[in-house]
Amino acid sequence: MKYLVLLLLAGSVVAGGLKVEQQTEFIVENDYYRLVIDTARGGSIRSFIYKPFDISKDWIYAKGGGLLQDMIWQQRHPGELQDHPYEYRIVEQSARHLRIELWRAFRQLPYPGLVMRKEIDLRADSPAIRVRMTLENTSEEDVFPGAWVQNRFFGGGNRGVPVSFRPSYLGIRMSYFEGGRGIGDEFVRRPAAGWAATFDRESGAGFLGLVDYNYLQQHYSCLPAYTMEFFFDRVLVRASQSWTTAYMLVPVTDMSNCYYADERVYVTASQAGDQLTFAVHPTSGTVAATMLSVSAVTSDRSAELGRVSATFDAIGAGKAATISLTVPGIEKQPVILKLAVVAEGVSGEQEFMYYTDSGGYHLQESAVTYRAELPRKVKPELMEDRNLRLEAKSGLQVFYAYGLWHDMNRVKEALTALDPAVVFDESIFQTGTLGHELTRQPLLAEELLGYDLVVLNNVGAEALGEAGEIAVEQYVRAGGSLLVCGGLYSLGKSRWHESVLAEVLPFSTLPFWDIHRLPAFTAISGVDGVAVQWIQQPKELRGDAAVLLRAGEHPLLITGGHGRGKVVVWLGTPMGSPPPNVVPYWESPSWVPTLSKILSQNLQEVIR
C-alpha cells in the first residue's frame, strides 16, 4: 500500500508578547519523492529528492532553483510572482491524494488584476507532478497574457552536463552545456509536440515535461542555468473570465535521449550497427495495452528501409518494453523515422530525422534538410464565430505590416496614388528574444474591422502569432481585403502552410523554401519593359484563383476570395542585379500605376 505523507511546517514569531503562527511550507512524501512546496516563494517546489535515484541528493539548487516557477512573458524576468508569497488552500487531502491550490494577483503592468492560479496534484502511486494552471481575469478589460513556466534544477542533483531533447519542425533537437559552452538551440521556436526532456548526461536523471501543444509557443532551455521552460501562446482572457491549461513533470533516470512522449509512455532508442532498439517506458504508472510501430525511410523519402510493430500487455515502472528494427545503411547516412504509439486507446506519433552521429541533432537550421509538418493548433476561444462585420468609415485606412525591402515593392506609392489622404497604421516585422514578431500585433479580428486593407509586405505568418493569424483570417472572412507581398521572410519559409492563413491564400504554398531564381530577368506580362528574376512559387492554385500577371510561365500576381473578403498576392521579390538594358520592377516608372490599377480593380469594394 502506497501512502502520501503531508507535513505543514509551522514557525513562530513573538513580538511584544503576541505569538503569530506562520505556515509556509508543505513537505510531501511518497515512495518516489520527498518534495517541499514553499507558499512564501512563488508557490514553487523548492526541494525535490527522488528516492529511486539517491535519497541524499536534492535536485533543486540553493540559489534560484525551483520547479513550477510562474511568470508571464510580457513582464521582464523574473516578473512579480517568483519569490513572492502565494495564498493557498488544500482542495483534497487523503492517504492517497493531495491537491493544493495556490494563487497570487498581479499588481503591476501590463495586467493588474490578473490572477495566476495553479493546482498541484500529487498522488501516492505516481512520481508525476501534475499542475492545473489558470489565468483569471478579475478586471473589466479583456487581456491577452502569455504564461511562462520555469523549472530550474540539477538533474539527479548533479551539476554535470545538462542535455535537452525537444521536438521541432527540424526534427528532434538536442542541446547541451559543457565546458562553459552551449551547443544547440536554447529556444525551440517551432515545436512539433508538447513534450521536452532535460537530464544530466552522466547519470541520465532529470525531468520529462508535458504540456498542451495547442497552447505551446516554444520550448526553452537556459542550459547555463540548468532549466527546462515552457512559453505559452498569448491567450484571450475576457473580463471576469479565465483560461486554464495543464502540464506535468515526471522525474526520469537512465535517460540518454527521448524521441516520443505523452502522458502514458515515452520512447527512447539505442543503436548497435544497423540495428535500432526502441524502449517504451511508462510515464507515470503502469500502462496497459500499448502498441508501438516504427517505420524508416530514406532521407529523401524515396524508399522504405524497414518497418516493425509490437503490442505489449502491460508496462510497469522500471520494466521498459523493447522492439528492434534493422535499417540498412543507417550508419552511413541519416534516415527519417516515424513512431506511432497507441497506449490505453490513445494514439500519437512523432516523425524526425535520425542521425547516427548525435551532432546532427544540433545542426544549425540552414544545415538541416529535414522539415516536419507541424500539427494544426486549435484555439476555441479565438476561433468562435462572432458574426463579425466591417465598420463604416471614410477615406482609405490601411494596416501596414512590413519587413525588409518593403519599400521596393512600392505598395505605399500605389495606394497613395489611389487616395492621397490614405492613412497607414504601421507595424514593423522584427526579430526579438521570443522570435519573429510585429511591433504592433493584432490579437482579435475586431482590431482590424476598421481597416479597408491589411498589408503583409514580406512578413512571416509566424510574426503575427497564433492569435494574430486567426485575427487576419477572420477579418478577411468577414469581408476584409488582404494584400500579401512575398519575400525571404514570407510565405513558404515563414510557415504559412502550417498557419490558419493557409486557408486565406488563393493557392497552397510550398514548405520552407519556395523562392526560385529564374535563369535571367524575365519580362512581366502586361507591364512594358519591366522584369523580375526572383519569384516565389505556389504549390497549387485553388479553384477561384485568378492569375493577373506572369513572369514567363510563372504566376506572379494572383487573386482570390476567402469568405466575403478578397486577397491579392504578389510573388515577386526585389532581388538580383539586372543587366544595363533591363529595368527591374522596383525601378520602373510604370510599376506603381500598374499596381494601383490592379488593386483598384480587385479591391474595388473598399478602395474607391
Secondary structure, DSSP 8 states (H G I E B T S, - for coil): ----EEEEEEEEEEETTEEEEEEEEEEEE-SSEEEEEETTTTTEEEEEEETTT-TT--SS-TTT-EEEEEEETTS-TTTTTTTS--EEEEEEE-SSEEEEEEEEE--STT-TTEEEEEEEEEETT---EEEEEEEEE-SSS-B--EEEEEEE--GGG--S-EEEEEEETTEEEEEEEETTEEES-SEESSBSSSEEEEEETTT--EEEEEE-GGGEEEEE--GGGTEEEEEEEE--B-TT-EEEEEEEEEEE-S-S--SEE-SSEEEEEEEETTEEEEEEEESSS-EEEEEEEEEEEETTSSSEEEEEEEEEEEE-TT--EEEEEE-TTTTTS-EEEEEEEEETTEEEEEEEEE-SSGGGGG--GGG------------HHHHS---------SS-EEEEEE-TTHHHHTHHHHHHHH-TT-EEEEEEEEEETTEEEESS---SGGGTTT-SEEEEES--HHHHHHHHHHHHHHHHHTT-EEEEE-STTSGGGGTGGGSGGGGTSSEEE-SS--EEEEEEEEEBTTSTT-EEEEEE-EEEE-TT-EEEEEETTEEEEEEEEETTEEEEEE-EE--S---TT--BGGG-TTHHHHHHHHHHHHSTTT--
